[in-house]
Amino acid sequence: MAQLLSFRVYLSAETQKASPESFKNRTQKTRKPFEKRGPVVPTHKPHNLNLEVSPHRAVSAVRLMRIEYGGAFADLLNEKGKGSGNNEMSYVERTIGFRTRDLDDRDLRLVTDVVGGTIRWRRYLDHLIGSLCHNERTFRNMEPLLLQILRIGFYEILKLDMPPYAVVDENVRLAKVALRPGAGDLVNGILRKLVSLKEKDALPLPKVEGDDRAQARALATLHSHPVWMVRRWVKYLGLDEATKLMIWNNNDPGFSLRANMGRDITRSALVDRLNSLKVPHELSLHLEEFVRIKTGLQSVVQAGLLKEGMCSVQDESAGLVVSVVNPQPGERIMDACAAPGGKTLYMASCLKGQGMIYAMDVNEGRLRILGETAKSHQVDRLITTIHSDLRVFAETNEVQYDKVLLDAPCSGLGVLSKRADLRWNRKLENMEELTKLQDELLDSASKLVKPGGFLIYSTCSVDPEENQGRVEAFLLRHPEFSIDPVDRFVPSSFVTSQGFFLSNPVKHSLDGAFAARLVRAL
């Protein structure tokens, strides 16, 4: 598992920082029962092996159930690589009572596409499913598995442009075998209505009209985001930019790989490996260790490049935050909320064998994984892990550091293209909780900065209240700190008028991220 840490930096683990509950010793997500919408157990026991049911649809339906009701994370590709199909099929058998044929690589890619896309487009799909049901009660009382099967069918027809009648037949068969004949009849009727309406270009979609609330509801349906999120973005960004951001979030994400300098692996060596794997790529325009890939991450995982420690999966926006920190050989740097460790590892590789990164986190298990991954990256002697809550540590320790990076728990609103499920797990009330936590952590982190040292506050959010809002409030409380503009460390297109770093997904084609560099007076 350790070798997958860097891979999970953006697929799920980095945005797990976004929950304030992690600072309440909560190490597991709250699990919601599958029975939320009705019974999942089929009314009859199917044969243990069914070769007629499409394997990617069976696996997708069960994985969607695990994500929505069972607390699983919506990783955008199957990180386990080879052998993972059998593991997925075991979930299918335990959930709906039978196995299909084994998944091949094409099936696994389809699972990735269908699961990620269905989650992204859930509000849009549910609007259409509800519109095509006999009545609202039919939709509201629909069994979880039946709803997932319909979502898959709608997504495949509307967004993947699969042959419609093949999609109908396959999803009807799954519903009949996994549930009962009547469920298959319902799927058949609703999907055929959809096919007919699509052919006539007559989908029952809302129009963006009326007052602000009505427009936000329509936009939320059309672009499949929560209404509160749409209203917030329209307020801060304006209608056009908010719409562009939602479109970005619904696109298939690209990824970046960082060559592991800690092992003296150059970007050109990484490029050679990618060429041998026939993985399309392009060089980063901003960071010399980074390579962008749009497809082929599954091949990178299966070839063992992450396990070998040759590279990490890390978005360039995270790399640019490290550029703002500007780690130098010989420095003592505190990474105050370190897990899962992507920035920790990158900073350690910048020290050229001299200095120390102190990686602190409240989650001991994830710290242990970070330490194990540091060994494969050959930077473990430059990293000391500390299991503690930053607020407690700062109260009981007088040690001060050259630099303190506070990569704070946040909403994760800058990484919604990669975390397809995150938009549905965030609530408006979370924002107030998070800003309160961010203020507490900033106050604590400031105590660890030596006179003349630097405090770097960062998030993976595009929300102004979490970003410049928190820095401005902090500076009012702490006049001993002032802004150190970041224009010396990152390209000018990333520098705000206040001297902060901000990556804009629409403008820069990167994850959204923010960083402020603050200097403590001597």
Secondary structure, DSSP 8 states (H G I E B T S, - for coil): -GGGHHHHIIIIIHHHTT-GGGGGT--S-----GGGSS--S-SS---SB-SSS-HHHHHHHHHHHHHHHH-----SS-TT-TTHHHHHHHHHHHHHS-B-S---HHHHHHHHHHHHHHHHTHHHHHHHHHHHSSSHHHHHT--HHHHHHHHHHHHHHHTS---HHHHHHHHHHHHHHHT-HHHHHHHHHHHHHHHHHHHTT------S-SSHHHHHHHHHHHTT--HHHHHHHHHHH-HHHHHHHHHHHHS---EEEEE-GGGT--HHHHHHHHHHTT---EE-SS-TTEEEESS-HHHHHHTTTTTTTSEEE--HHHHHHHHHH---TT-EEEETT-TT-HHHHHHHHHTTT-SEEEEEES-HHHHHHHHHHHHHTT-GGGEEEEES-HHHHHHH----EEEEEEE-----TT-TTT-TTHHHH--HHHHHHHHHHHHHHHHHHHTTEEEEEEEEEEES---TTTTHHHHHHHHHH-TTEEE--STTTS-GGGB-TTS-EEE-HHHHSS--EEEEEEEE--
